[in-house]
């Protein structure tokens, strides 16, 4: 991944709520399963899945806006 892409990704993650950030980091960067994350948060894995899905939608929207800006500059 290019440095510019890494910066965009970290900036985008920073726009998420703390719990969303944590779930994304645990799932994608630390390799935890939804079930493992759910146990640590004491909620269902379905709820983790929903939070993760919503957070990824937010990230996608933010990245689309930023990519548009980057392609113009």
N, C-alpha and C positions, 0 to 999 in steps of 0.2 A: 504494500500500500504506500502510495506517495505521501510525502510530508503534508502537502496541502489537504489530501483526503483525510489524513489522521487528525489534523487540526479541525477540519469541518466536523468530523465524527465526535471528537471530544467536546467541541462547542455545542453540538446538538445534544449530546447526553447531558450537558450541564443545564439545559432548559427543562429537563424532566424533574418531576418531584423526587425527593430523596429516596422514597421507597421504590419508585419506578427505576431510578438509576441503579439502586442496589440489586434489584431483581435482574435487570439486563446484564449487569456486570457478573453476577453469580452464574447466570445461565450461559452467557456467551463467552465470557473470559475465564471463569473459574471452572466451568464444566459441570456445574451442579444440574441435576434434573429438576423439573417442576415439582415433583414430589418431595425432594430433599429441601427445596426452598420453602415449600408450603409447611413442612414440619418446623422449620426454624421460625417462621412467622405465625405459626399456629392457626393457619387458614387452609382451605381446601386447595388442591392442585388446580381445580377448575378456576378458582379465583386468581391464582398465580397466572394461569394461562390468559385470562381476561386482562389482567394488568399488563402483562408482557405484550399482548396484542395491541392494546391501546397505546402503550409507550412506543412501540415500533411504528404505529401509524403517525404519532406525533413527530417522531424522528424523520420519517419519510417526508412528511409535509415540510418540516424545517429544512431538510437537505435539498428538496426541490427548489425552495425559495433561494437558498444560498448558492446552489449550482447555477441557477439562472443569473444571479448577481455575478458569480465568478466568470461565467461565459461572456457576460457583457464587458467586463473589465479587461 
